[in-house]
Amino acid sequence: MAKKAVATLRDRTSGKGTVKCIRMVRSKRSGAYIFQEEILPVDKEKEFFEAK
């Protein structure tokens, strides 16, 4: 099972915060699992986890 980990990073200058999203994906080259991390605006979080 994949684990969804989200850490909230708050930008105090603007009204919206950002989140650090971590997703576990399988490497095409070696077949091992790697972690894909991105810091995104809050409204892009669902799109990150829906993409494959």
Phi and psi restraints in degrees (range 20) as a CNS / XPLOR table:
assign (resid 1 and name C) (resid 2 and name N)
       (resid 2 and name CA) (resid 2 and name C) 1.0 -81.9 20.0 2
assign (resid 2 and name N) (resid 2 and name CA)
       (resid 2 and name C) (resid 3 and name N) 1.0 146.9 20.0 2
assign (resid 2 and name C) (resid 3 and name N)
       (resid 3 and name CA) (resid 3 and name C) 1.0 -110.1 20.0 2
assign (resid 3 and name N) (resid 3 and name CA)
       (resid 3 and name C) (resid 4 and name N) 1.0 130.9 20.0 2
assign (resid 3 and name C) (resid 4 and name N)
       (resid 4 and name CA) (resid 4 and name C) 1.0 -96.3 20.0 2
assign (resid 4 and name N) (resid 4 and name CA)
       (resid 4 and name C) (resid 5 and name N) 1.0 118.9 20.0 2
assign (resid 4 and name C) (resid 5 and name N)
       (resid 5 and name CA) (resid 5 and name C) 1.0 -123.3 20.0 2
assign (resid 5 and name N) (resid 5 and name CA)
       (resid 5 and name C) (resid 6 and name N) 1.0 125.1 20.0 2
assign (resid 5 and name C) (resid 6 and name N)
       (resid 6 and name CA) (resid 6 and name C) 1.0 -133.1 20.0 2
assign (resid 6 and name N) (resid 6 and name CA)
       (resid 6 and name C) (resid 7 and name N) 1.0 123.0 20.0 2
assign (resid 6 and name C) (resid 7 and name N)
       (resid 7 and name CA) (resid 7 and name C) 1.0 -109.3 20.0 2
assign (resid 7 and name N) (resid 7 and name CA)
       (resid 7 and name C) (resid 8 and name N) 1.0 131.7 20.0 2
assign (resid 7 and name C) (resid 8 and name N)
       (resid 8 and name CA) (resid 8 and name C) 1.0 -84.9 20.0 2
assign (resid 8 and name N) (resid 8 and name CA)
       (resid 8 and name C) (resid 9 and name N) 1.0 127.2 20.0 2
assign (resid 8 and name C) (resid 9 and name N)
       (resid 9 and name CA) (resid 9 and name C) 1.0 -117.5 20.0 2
assign (resid 9 and name N) (resid 9 and name CA)
       (resid 9 and name C) (resid 10 and name N) 1.0 115.0 20.0 2
assign (resid 9 and name C) (resid 10 and name N)
       (resid 10 and name CA) (resid 10 and name C) 1.0 -97.7 20.0 2
assign (resid 10 and name N) (resid 10 and name CA)
       (resid 10 and name C) (resid 11 and name N) 1.0 126.6 20.0 2
assign (resid 10 and name C) (resid 11 and name N)
       (resid 11 and name CA) (resid 11 and name C) 1.0 -94.0 20.0 2
assign (resid 11 and name N) (resid 11 and name CA)
       (resid 11 and name C) (resid 12 and name N) 1.0 110.3 20.0 2
assign (resid 11 and name C) (resid 12 and name N)
       (resid 12 and name CA) (resid 12 and name C) 1.0 -75.6 20.0 2
assign (resid 12 and name N) (resid 12 and name CA)
       (resid 12 and name C) (resid 13 and name N) 1.0 -18.1 20.0 2
assign (resid 12 and name C) (resid 13 and name N)
       (resid 13 and name CA) (resid 13 and name C) 1.0 -78.6 20.0 2
assign (resid 13 and name N) (resid 13 and name CA)
       (resid 13 and name C) (resid 14 and name N) 1.0 -36.4 20.0 2
assign (resid 13 and name C) (resid 14 and name N)
       (resid 14 and name CA) (resid 14 and name C) 1.0 -104.1 20.0 2
assign (resid 14 and name N) (resid 14 and name CA)
       (resid 14 and name C) (resid 15 and name N) 1.0 164.9 20.0 2
assign (resid 14 and name C) (resid 15 and name N)
       (resid 15 and name CA) (resid 15 and name C) 1.0 -72.7 20.0 2
assign (resid 15 and name N) (resid 15 and name CA)
       (resid 15 and name C) (resid 16 and name N) 1.0 -26.8 20.0 2
assign (resid 15 and name C) (resid 16 and name N)
       (resid 16 and name CA) (resid 16 and name C) 1.0 -99.1 20.0 2
assign (resid 16 and name N) (resid 16 and name CA)
       (resid 16 and name C) (resid 17 and name N) 1.0 148.6 20.0 2
assign (resid 16 and name C) (resid 17 and name N)
       (resid 17 and name CA) (resid 17 and name C) 1.0 -100.8 20.0 2
assign (resid 17 and name N) (resid 17 and name CA)
       (resid 17 and name C) (resid 18 and name N) 1.0 -179.0 20.0 2
assign (resid 17 and name C) (resid 18 and name N)
       (resid 18 and name CA) (resid 18 and name C) 1.0 -124.4 20.0 2
assign (resid 18 and name N) (resid 18 and name CA)
       (resid 18 and name C) (resid 19 and name N) 1.0 160.5 20.0 2
assign (resid 18 and name C) (resid 19 and name N)
       (resid 19 and name CA) (resid 19 and name C) 1.0 -128.1 20.0 2
assign (resid 19 and name N) (resid 19 and name CA)
       (resid 19 and name C) (resid 20 and name N) 1.0 150.3 20.0 2
assign (resid 19 and name C) (resid 20 and name N)
       (resid 20 and name CA) (resid 20 and name C) 1.0 -101.4 20.0 2
assign (resid 20 and name N) (resid 20 and name CA)
       (resid 20 and name C) (resid 21 and name N) 1.0 115.0 20.0 2
assign (resid 20 and name C) (resid 21 and name N)
       (resid 21 and name CA) (resid 21 and name C) 1.0 -104.1 20.0 2
assign (resid 21 and name N) (resid 21 and name CA)
       (resid 21 and name C) (resid 22 and name N) 1.0 135.1 20.0 2
assign (resid 21 and name C) (resid 22 and name N)
       (resid 22 and name CA) (resid 22 and name C) 1.0 -124.5 20.0 2
assign (resid 22 and name N) (resid 22 and name CA)
       (resid 22 and name C) (resid 23 and name N) 1.0 126.2 20.0 2
assign (resid 22 and name C) (resid 23 and name N)
       (resid 23 and name CA) (resid 23 and name C) 1.0 -129.6 20.0 2
assign (resid 23 and name N) (resid 23 and name CA)
       (resid 23 and name C) (resid 24 and name N) 1.0 140.3 20.0 2
assign (resid 23 and name C) (resid 24 and name N)
       (resid 24 and name CA) (resid 24 and name C) 1.0 -93.3 20.0 2
assign (resid 24 and name N) (resid 24 and name CA)
       (resid 24 and name C) (resid 25 and name N) 1.0 124.0 20.0 2
assign (resid 24 and name C) (resid 25 and name N)
       (resid 25 and name CA) (resid 25 and name C) 1.0 -128.5 20.0 2
assign (resid 25 and name N) (resid 25 and name CA)
       (resid 25 and name C) (resid 26 and name N) 1.0 156.3 20.0 2
assign (resid 25 and name C) (resid 26 and name N)
       (resid 26 and name CA) (resid 26 and name C) 1.0 -90.0 20.0 2
assign (resid 26 and name N) (resid 26 and name CA)
       (resid 26 and name C) (resid 27 and name N) 1.0 131.6 20.0 2
assign (resid 26 and name C) (resid 27 and name N)
       (resid 27 and name CA) (resid 27 and name C) 1.0 -72.5 20.0 2
assign (resid 27 and name N) (resid 27 and name CA)
       (resid 27 and name C) (resid 28 and name N) 1.0 133.8 20.0 2
assign (resid 27 and name C) (resid 28 and name N)
       (resid 28 and name CA) (resid 28 and name C) 1.0 -71.4 20.0 2
assign (resid 28 and name N) (resid 28 and name CA)
       (resid 28 and name C) (resid 29 and name N) 1.0 -32.6 20.0 2
assign (resid 28 and name C) (resid 29 and name N)
       (resid 29 and name CA) (resid 29 and name C) 1.0 -75.2 20.0 2
assign (resid 29 and name N) (resid 29 and name CA)
       (resid 29 and name C) (resid 30 and name N) 1.0 -51.7 20.0 2
assign (resid 29 and name C) (resid 30 and name N)
       (resid 30 and name CA) (resid 30 and name C) 1.0 -105.3 20.0 2
assign (resid 30 and name N) (resid 30 and name CA)
       (resid 30 and name C) (resid 31 and name N) 1.0 -17.8 20.0 2
assign (resid 30 and name C) (resid 31 and name N)
       (resid 31 and name CA) (resid 31 and name C) 1.0 85.5 20.0 2
assign (resid 31 and name N) (resid 31 and name CA)
       (resid 31 and name C) (resid 32 and name N) 1.0 -4.6 20.0 2
assign (resid 31 and name C) (resid 32 and name N)
       (resid 32 and name CA) (resid 32 and name C) 1.0 -82.0 20.0 2
assign (resid 32 and name N) (resid 32 and name CA)
       (resid 32 and name C) (resid 33 and name N) 1.0 160.9 20.0 2
assign (resid 32 and name C) (resid 33 and name N)
       (resid 33 and name CA) (resid 33 and name C) 1.0 -86.0 20.0 2
assign (resid 33 and name N) (resid 33 and name CA)
       (resid 33 and name C) (resid 34 and name N) 1.0 139.4 20.0 2
assign (resid 33 and name C) (resid 34 and name N)
       (resid 34 and name CA) (resid 34 and name C) 1.0 -128.0 20.0 2
assign (resid 34 and name N) (resid 34 and name CA)
       (resid 34 and name C) (resid 35 and name N) 1.0 161.0 20.0 2
assign (resid 34 and name C) (resid 35 and name N)
       (resid 35 and name CA) (resid 35 and name C) 1.0 -102.8 20.0 2
assign (resid 35 and name N) (resid 35 and name CA)
       (resid 35 and name C) (resid 36 and name N) 1.0 128.7 20.0 2
assign (resid 35 and name C) (resid 36 and name N)
       (resid 36 and name CA) (resid 36 and name C) 1.0 -106.4 20.0 2
assign (resid 36 and name N) (resid 36 and name CA)
       (resid 36 and name C) (resid 37 and name N) 1.0 119.4 20.0 2
assign (resid 36 and name C) (resid 37 and name N)
       (resid 37 and name CA) (resid 37 and name C) 1.0 -118.7 20.0 2
assign (resid 37 and name N) (resid 37 and name CA)
       (resid 37 and name C) (resid 38 and name N) 1.0 139.6 20.0 2
assign (resid 37 and name C) (resid 38 and name N)
       (resid 38 and name CA) (resid 38 and name C) 1.0 -147.0 20.0 2
assign (resid 38 and name N) (resid 38 and name CA)
       (resid 38 and name C) (resid 39 and name N) 1.0 147.6 20.0 2
assign (resid 38 and name C) (resid 39 and name N)
       (resid 39 and name CA) (resid 39 and name C) 1.0 -103.8 20.0 2
assign (resid 39 and name N) (resid 39 and name CA)
       (resid 39 and name C) (resid 40 and name N) 1.0 117.5 20.0 2
assign (resid 39 and name C) (resid 40 and name N)
       (resid 40 and name CA) (resid 40 and name C) 1.0 -129.3 20.0 2
assign (resid 40 and name N) (resid 40 and name CA)
       (resid 40 and name C) (resid 41 and name N) 1.0 160.1 20.0 2
assign (resid 40 and name C) (resid 41 and name N)
       (resid 41 and name CA) (resid 41 and name C) 1.0 -65.5 20.0 2
assign (resid 41 and name N) (resid 41 and name CA)
       (resid 41 and name C) (resid 42 and name N) 1.0 155.3 20.0 2
assign (resid 41 and name C) (resid 42 and name N)
       (resid 42 and name CA) (resid 42 and name C) 1.0 -57.2 20.0 2
assign (resid 42 and name N) (resid 42 and name CA)
       (resid 42 and name C) (resid 43 and name N) 1.0 -38.3 20.0 2
assign (resid 42 and name C) (resid 43 and name N)
       (resid 43 and name CA) (resid 43 and name C) 1.0 -72.9 20.0 2
assign (resid 43 and name N) (resid 43 and name CA)
       (resid 43 and name C) (resid 44 and name N) 1.0 -12.9 20.0 2
assign (resid 43 and name C) (resid 44 and name N)
       (resid 44 and name CA) (resid 44 and name C) 1.0 -96.1 20.0 2
assign (resid 44 and name N) (resid 44 and name CA)
       (resid 44 and name C) (resid 45 and name N) 1.0 1.0 20.0 2
assign (resid 44 and name C) (resid 45 and name N)
       (resid 45 and name CA) (resid 45 and name C) 1.0 -61.7 20.0 2
assign (resid 45 and name N) (resid 45 and name CA)
       (resid 45 and name C) (resid 46 and name N) 1.0 -47.3 20.0 2
assign (resid 45 and name C) (resid 46 and name N)
       (resid 46 and name CA) (resid 46 and name C) 1.0 -62.1 20.0 2
assign (resid 46 and name N) (resid 46 and name CA)
       (resid 46 and name C) (resid 47 and name N) 1.0 -39.2 20.0 2
assign (resid 46 and name C) (resid 47 and name N)
       (resid 47 and name CA) (resid 47 and name C) 1.0 -63.6 20.0 2
assign (resid 47 and name N) (resid 47 and name CA)
       (resid 47 and name C) (resid 48 and name N) 1.0 -35.8 20.0 2
assign (resid 47 and name C) (resid 48 and name N)
       (resid 48 and name CA) (resid 48 and name C) 1.0 -63.8 20.0 2
assign (resid 48 and name N) (resid 48 and name CA)
       (resid 48 and name C) (resid 49 and name N) 1.0 -44.5 20.0 2
assign (resid 48 and name C) (resid 49 and name N)
       (resid 49 and name CA) (resid 49 and name C) 1.0 -80.2 20.0 2
assign (resid 49 and name N) (resid 49 and name CA)
       (resid 49 and name C) (resid 50 and name N) 1.0 -21.5 20.0 2
assign (resid 49 and name C) (resid 50 and name N)
       (resid 50 and name CA) (resid 50 and name C) 1.0 -80.3 20.0 2
assign (resid 50 and name N) (resid 50 and name CA)
       (resid 50 and name C) (resid 51 and name N) 1.0 -26.7 20.0 2
assign (resid 50 and name C) (resid 51 and name N)
       (resid 51 and name CA) (resid 51 and name C) 1.0 -70.0 20.0 2
assign (resid 51 and name N) (resid 51 and name CA)
       (resid 51 and name C) (resid 52 and name N) 1.0 146.3 20.0 2
